[in-house]
Amino acid sequence: MHPDSCRYTKEHEWVCSESGDVYTVGITAYAAEQLGDVTYVEVPQPGKKAKQGDAVGSVESVKAASDVYAPVGGMVYEVNEALEAMPELVNQDPFGEGWFFKLENVKTSEFNALMDVKAYEAYLATLEH
């Protein structure tokens, strides 16, 4: 369900090291499920510098609105412009076509300190009780 190559936050963002120094960020399937049908996504502007934990975007659904936080610090390299016209991609494919933005100049120590897939799934189990 959750890609092994990604790291996860308690706020349900994921970050995957793609190639070289580029890291892709999105929200997890759990977050998308909790939100319900996503109706709007706001992504940061390319070139924006973000510190780990900064609110850098938002996602709105029929149920709620929520900030999206930078799971690691870096500079926004690219954004998923498809989400503007098709925010439902977040629900349909949260780890694929539903990605939010890509970061570069990321500290690998911040990435490595996040939860791996086993730790994240154990964390989710504590929320379901």
N, C-alpha and C positions, 0 to 999 in steps of 0.2 A: 504494500500500500504506500509506504513512504520510501523514497529512494535512499539507498544506503550511502550514496556519495554526498548527501546533503547534511547540513547541520541545522539545528532547530532551536527556537527560543520559546520561553514560557508564554509569550504573546502570540505564538502560533505563526511566526514567520519562518520561512526556510531560506537557506542560502546554499548554493552549490558552486563549487569551483569548476568553471567551464573549461577554459583553456588558457594557459599562461597566467596572466594577472587579472582575468575577468571573472567576476562572481555574479551569478544570477540570483535574484531575490523574488519571492512571492509569498503568498499565504498558504497554509496547509489545507488539506482536504477537510480536516476537522473544523478549521476556522470558517471555511466556505459553507460547510454544512450548518454550523451554528448561525451564520448570518442569514441563511436562506437564499433566495434568488437575488443575486447581485445586480443592481440597477445602474451603478455609477462607480467609476474608479478614477481617482486623482493620483497621478504619478508626479514625481519631482521633475524639474527641468534638467536636461543634460548639462553637465558642468557644475551642478550643485554639490557642494562638499557637505558630507554628513558625518557626524560622530556616532559611534555605537549608541543605540538607544534613542536617537533623535526621531521625532515624528517627521516623516518625509513625504507622506501621502495619506490618502484615506480611501475607504471603500464604503459604499452605501448599499443597503439592501432593503427589501420590503420590511424587514424586521428592525434594522438598526443601522447606525453609522459607526465606524470605527477607524481610528488612526492606524496607519501602517508605519512601523518603526524600522530603522536601519538595524539589522541584526549584527552588522559589523560596520565600522567606519570606512569611508572611502569617498571617491568622487563618482557621481552618476555619469556613466559612460553612454548609456543607451536606455530608452524607455520603450515599453510595449505600446505602440500607438494603436494597435488593433483593439485594445480594451476600451478606447473612447467610443467606438461604434458598436463593439460587441462585448460589454462587460460580463455577459453570461459565460465567457470563456473561463472565468475564474471558477465557476461551479463545474463546468464541463471537464476541464483539464487543468487543475490547479498546479500541477508539477510540469506541465508542458506549455501549451499555447496560452495559458493563463498567468504566465510570469508577469511581474510588474516592472522591474528595472534591473539594469546591470551596473555593477560597481567596479572600479579599478582603484589601484593604490590602496588595497586592503591589507591590513596587518594579519598575517597568517596566524599569529598568536590569538587574536580575537576570534577568528574562525575556529581554530582548534579548541578553544575554551567552551564553545557552544555544545549543546547536547547532540550526541550521535543518535542514530535511529532507534537503537535499543533504549537509550535513556529517555528519548521523547515518547516512545510508546509506553514506557513504564509511567511517565508523567501523565499521559492521557488516561491511563487506567485509574489513577488517583482521582481524576476529575469526574469519572463516571459513577462514583459511589456517592 
